[in-house]
Amino acid sequence: MSNEEWLAQVTWSEDNLFLGSDTSGHTVVYDSAEGTQKGIGPMRALLTSLGACTGMDIVAILRKRKQNLKSLKILLSGERPEHGLPKPWTSIHIKYVLSGVNLETKYVEEAIKDSTDKFCSVGATFQPTAKITHSYEIVA
């Protein structure tokens, strides 16, 4: 495979610091819990990728349903084995905190369900090793 065919690359910077980039030039800084804390850990980056993936779906679905979404925060938690290696995520909980003008519960629930069950490829990548649950809250 030539370099032009790669979708992403990761380059070691120093200590446990790595820079991940894609072919468009976007960069993510990775570090380990024992590192300099200059970047996000790879396992937590997986959680943020899941949140971003499902969040993009939800925003698009709510727009299509003409919902006036003003903000969306996605909180993620998870569990991993205490012992042994590797330590994959075994359970993940996603909490969506939404605000907007007259958001309809039925559309919020539909958007979350469609994203988590059908559309989010990152969530599908976690299956079947991690059980993913979700909840939501609509705030003023």
C-alpha positions in Angstrom: 0.0 0.0 0.0 1.4 3.4 -0.9 1.2 6.4 1.6 -1.7 7.9 -0.4 -3.9 5.0 0.4 -3.6 5.3 4.2 -6.5 7.0 6.0 -4.6 7.9 9.2 -1.2 7.8 10.7 0.2 8.0 14.2 3.7 9.4 15.0 5.6 9.1 18.2 6.6 12.6 19.5 8.2 11.9 22.9 7.8 9.8 26.0 4.2 8.4 25.7 3.1 11.3 23.5 1.8 10.4 20.0 0.2 12.5 17.3 -2.6 11.0 15.3 -3.5 12.6 12.0 -5.7 11.9 9.0 -5.2 12.7 5.3 -7.0 16.0 5.7 -4.4 17.2 8.2 -6.5 17.0 11.4 -4.5 16.1 14.5 -5.3 14.4 17.8 -2.8 14.4 20.7 -2.5 11.1 22.6 -0.8 10.4 25.9 -1.0 7.8 28.6 -2.2 8.1 32.2 1.4 7.7 33.2 2.5 10.3 30.7 2.8 14.1 30.6 -1.0 14.5 30.5 -0.6 16.5 27.2 -3.2 14.5 25.4 -6.1 12.1 25.7 -5.5 8.4 26.4 -6.3 6.0 23.5 -9.1 4.2 25.5 -10.8 7.5 26.4 -10.4 8.6 22.9 -12.5 5.6 21.9 -15.2 6.9 24.2 -15.1 10.4 22.7 -15.2 9.0 19.2 -18.4 7.1 20.2 -19.9 10.3 21.6 -19.0 12.3 18.5 -20.4 9.6 16.2 -23.7 9.3 17.9 -23.9 13.0 18.5 -23.6 13.8 14.8 -26.4 11.3 14.1 -28.6 12.8 16.7 -28.1 16.4 15.6 -28.8 15.4 12.0 -32.0 13.4 12.9 -33.3 16.2 15.1 -32.7 18.8 12.4 -34.6 16.6 9.9 -37.5 16.4 12.4 -37.4 20.3 12.6 -36.5 20.2 16.3 -34.9 23.4 17.6 -31.8 21.9 19.3 -29.6 24.5 21.0 -27.0 22.3 22.8 -26.0 18.7 23.2 -23.5 17.4 25.7 -22.7 13.7 25.7 -21.3 12.2 28.9 -19.7 8.7 28.6 -18.6 6.3 31.3 -17.5 2.7 31.0 -16.1 -0.3 32.7 -13.0 -2.4 31.9 -11.6 -5.5 33.5 -9.3 -4.8 36.5 -7.0 -7.6 35.7 -5.5 -9.2 32.7 -4.6 -7.9 29.3 -6.0 -6.5 27.0 -8.6 -4.5 29.0 -11.3 -3.7 26.5 -14.4 -1.7 27.4 -17.0 -4.2 28.6 -19.8 -1.8 29.3 -20.4 1.8 28.2 -23.1 4.2 29.3 -23.9 7.3 27.3 -25.9 10.1 28.8 -27.2 12.8 26.4 -28.0 16.2 27.9 -30.0 18.3 25.4 -31.5 21.7 25.4 -33.6 23.5 22.9 -36.9 25.2 22.2 -39.9 22.9 22.5 -37.9 19.7 22.0 -40.3 16.8 21.6 -39.5 13.8 23.7 -40.6 11.3 21.0 -38.1 12.8 18.5 -35.3 12.8 21.0 -35.9 9.2 21.9 -36.2 8.2 18.2 -32.9 10.0 17.4 -31.0 8.3 20.2 -32.4 4.9 19.4 -31.8 5.2 15.6 -28.2 6.4 16.3 -27.3 3.8 18.8 -29.1 0.9 17.0 -28.7 1.7 13.3 -26.3 4.5 12.3 -23.3 4.9 14.6 -20.4 2.9 13.1 -18.2 3.5 16.2 -20.9 1.9 18.4 -21.2 -1.0 16.0 -17.4 -1.5 16.3 -17.7 -2.0 20.0 -20.2 -4.8 19.5 -20.4 -7.5 20.8 -17.7 -7.0 23.4 -19.2 -3.9 25.1 -22.7 -3.5 26.3 -23.8 0.0 25.5 -26.6 1.6 27.4 -28.0 5.2 27.2 -30.1 7.7 29.0 -31.0 11.3 28.3 -32.0 14.5 30.0 -33.7 17.6 28.4 -32.7 20.7 30.3 -33.9 24.3 30.1 
